[in-house]
Amino acid sequence: MNSLVRQVPTGVVVATLTAMAVTGVAWAHQPVMDMAPRWEGGYGAQVRHEWHSSDDLKDGDSKVDNSFGRRRRVDTTWIEGIYTLKRELRFSFKLPWVDQSRVVVRNGIPIRQADSGWGDLILGMPLKYYRNLKNSSWNVAFTPSIRVPTGSTSADFPVGDGSTDFNFSFSHSREAAGLYQYYDLFYWVNTRGKKGIAEGDEVGLDVNLGLHPYHNNLTNAGVFVMLDVSARHKDRGVDTAGTTGGTRISTGPVLVLYRHNVMFRTEFKVPVYENVNGTQVSYGPEVNVGLGVVF
């Protein structure tokens, strides 16, 4: 692994790991890493686990009584990879393994539903433009993606929805003097799936603002400390539990550690604003932990 790293200039590896680290917020929509790897013929992979759960019931932006004990838990392990055909052109994938459960109410009776298995595969094609200056670097990107229905829809709480969906993402990142900025605006076109599932289209904005307080050139090791802000709005739709959609803003801290060509990232986010369509269980706090490597 170390010999592979030595084939690439240290600064490039640092930038690559930076990109892997700071784009965690974009994992929800834009496949894999922001920039990694920068060199032709390079590739990267990462495994990350995210989970969120809640038993708070909301009607619009107000918390309401949850006497039936409605709740929802979703654990997702993502297997993600990327290949750099050219510096400006990449191909990426992300495949989720989902384990989830919820309590819904049917005819006045609470019913537990659960399912686990491989979810819907996302394929992307990040297109990049870079500028490397004396004391800073930045890039802009356009990433079209497609989500294909590889997940099962057989369960009452299915891991897939049976639809083919499309994403368009515009992003910008910049690093200078130990400061990092990342912005990503995206739009998901969600088509009608199976079992009456018709989730609304989604628009989102992700922002990462961070500090790079430590870096060791000898070992290519360092630390990033960042603040993550995520905004989501999904049009009214329906799934197997009822009405979907609404608006949510979440924020929280991010810690990234890297050494040579390996990166570890962990983050914790809580909703600071949430307004749902109809009556739904809150999205709840979210924890995300990931480990990535580039070659």
N, C-alpha and C positions, 0 to 999 in steps of 0.2 A: 504493500500500500504506500509506504514512504517513498519507494523508488518511483512510483507513478506520480506522486506529488512533485518530486524533484524535476520531472520533465517539464513542468509548467512554472513560469515565474511566480514568485511568492505573492506579489501584489495581485496577480490574477486569481490565485487560490483564495486570498483574503476576500477579494470582491465577490468571488463565487459563493463562499460560505456566508458572507454578508447577505447576499441575495437569497440564499436558502433560508436564512434565519428570519429576515424581516418580512417575508411574504406569508407567514403563517396565517394571517387573517384572511388572505386570499384563498386559502385552502377550501373554503366553502363553495367557491365558484370557479376560480381560475386554476387549472390543473398545475400541481406541483410547484416548482420554484420560480421565482421572479426572473432570474437571469441564468442560473447555473446549468451546465458549465459554459464558459464563454468560448472555449476553443473548439475548432472543428473536430468532429469525431469523438467528442467527449460525451459522457453520459453520467447520470446521477440517479439515485434511488433514495427513498425514505419511507419509513413506517411511522405512523403516528396514530395515537388513540385520542378520541374526543368523546366526552360524555356530558349530557345535561339531563336534568330531571327536575320536576316540580309537582307540588300538589296545591298550588295556588290557583284558584279559579277566578277568571276575569270576565267581566261584561263590559266591552269597550275598554276604557282605561281604568275602570274601578274594580277592586277586589270584592268578590261576593262570597256568600256562604257556600261551603262545599260539604254539605251534610252527607252526601253519598260517597265521599272519599274519592272523587275523580283525581287521577294523577297520570303522569306520563314519564317514562325513562327511556332514553335512547343512548346506547353505547355503540360507537363506530370505530373500527380499525381500518385505516386507509393504507393500501399498498400503492405507492406512486413511483413513477419513473419518467425520465426525460432523456432524449437523445438530441445532440446538436449536429444537424446536418451541415449547417454553416453558422457563422457567428450571428447572423441575422435571422436564422430560421431553425426552429426546433419542433420536435414532435413529442407529445406527452400523453400519459394516461394516468388515471387514478381509479382504483377499484375498491369499493368498501365492503367490509364484512360487518353486518349489522346484527345487533342483539337488542331487542326492544320489548317493552311491555307497557300497558296502560290499563286504566279502569274507565269504562264508559257506562252510561246509564241507558238501559233498554226497558221501556214500559215500567219505569219506576224501580228497576232492579239494577244494582251495580254489577257489571260483568268484567272480569279480567281477560284481556286479550294479549297475546304475545307471539313473536316470531323471531327467527334468526336465520341468517344465510347471506350469500353474496348479493349485494345490491346492484344498482345500475351503473354501468361503466361509463366514464367520461373520457373522451378523446379530445385533445387540443392541439393547436398549431400556433405557438407564440411567435410573433414577428417583431423584431427589435431594431431600434436605432440607438447607437451609443455615441457619447462624447466623453473622452478622457482628457481633462485639463491638468494643469500643473498641480493644483491643490484641491481638486475636486473631480468628481465624475457624475454623469447622469445618463439616464436612458428613458426612452418612451417606447411603448409597446401597444400593439393591437393583437388580441388573442380571440379568434373564433373557436368555439368548442361545440361538441355535440354529446348529448347524454343518451345512450341507447338502452333499451329495456332488457337488461340481462337479469334483473332481480325477479324473484317469484312474486306473484300476486295471489297465491292460493289461500293465504291465511286471512283471518279477520283484521289483523294489523300487519299488512304486507310490507316486506322490505323493498319492494319495487312497486311502481305504479302503472307499468305497461305502456308508457308513452315515450316518444322520441322528442327530446327537447333541445333547444339551441341557445347558445350564449355568445354575447359579444362584450368584450372587455377592453377598456382603455386605461393604461396605467402609466405612471411616471415615478421614478425614484431618483434620489440625489444624495450624495454623501460628500461632506466637506468638513475639515477640521474637527473630526470626532462626532459630528452630528449626522443623523440619518433621517430622511423623509421618504415616505412611500404613500402614494395615492392611487386608488383603483376604483373606477366607476364601471359598473357592469349591468347587463340586462339579460334575464333569462326569459325565453319564450317557452312556456309550458303548455304543451298540447294535451288533448284529451286522452286519458289512458283507459285501462280496463276497470271493471267492477264499479262503473259510475264515477271514477276519480277524474276530476277536472280542476286541478289546482291553478290558481291565477298566475299571470306573469309576475315577475319579481325584478325590482330595481334595487341596487345597493351601492353603497360607498364605503370603502375601507381606507383607514388612515393609520399609519405607523409613524410615530415620532420617537426617536431614540438617541441615546448617547453611546459612544464607543470608548469607555474609560480606560481600557487596557488592551494592549496587543504586544506580543513577543515575536519579533521577526525570526529568531532562531528556531523556535518550535512551531511557528505559525499558529499560536494560541491566543485566545482573547475572550472578551466578554462584551455583550451588548445588553443594555437595560433600556426598555422601551415602554411606551404607552400605546395601547391599541384602542381604536375607536371604530365601531362597526354600526352602520345604519342600514336597515332593510325595510322595504315596503313591498308587500305582496297583495295583488288584487284579490277580491273575494272569490273563493272557489269552494270546492267540496271534496272530501275524501271519505273513507269508509266510516269515519266517526262523526262526520257532519261538516259544518262550515269551517273554512280555512281562510287565512289571510289576515293582514293587519300591518301595523308599523312597529318597529322595535329599534332602539338604540342601546348598544351595549358597550362597555368599556372596562379596561383592566390592565394590569401590568404584564410585561413579557420579559423573560430572562433567557439569554442565549449564551451558550458556552461552545467554543470550537477549538479544535486542535488538529493540525495537519489538514486532512481532507474529511474530517468527521465533525458533525454539528449536532448539538442537543438543544432543544428548545422546549420551554414550558410556559404556559400562559393561563390566566384565570380572568374571566369576564363575568360581569353581572349586568342585567338590564337596568338602565337608568330611566328609560321611558318605554312603555308598551301600551299599545291600543289595538285590541283585536277586533275582528269582525264577529258579531254575535257573541256567544259565550264559549270560551275556550280555556283550557289549562295553559297557564303561563309557560313561556319557553324555559325560564329558570336560569340559574348560574351555569356557566360552561367552563370545563377544564380541558386543556389540550396539551398533550405531551408527544414530542416527536424526536426521531433520531434519523439523520440523513448522512449520505456519503456521496462524494463525487470522484470521477476518474477521468 
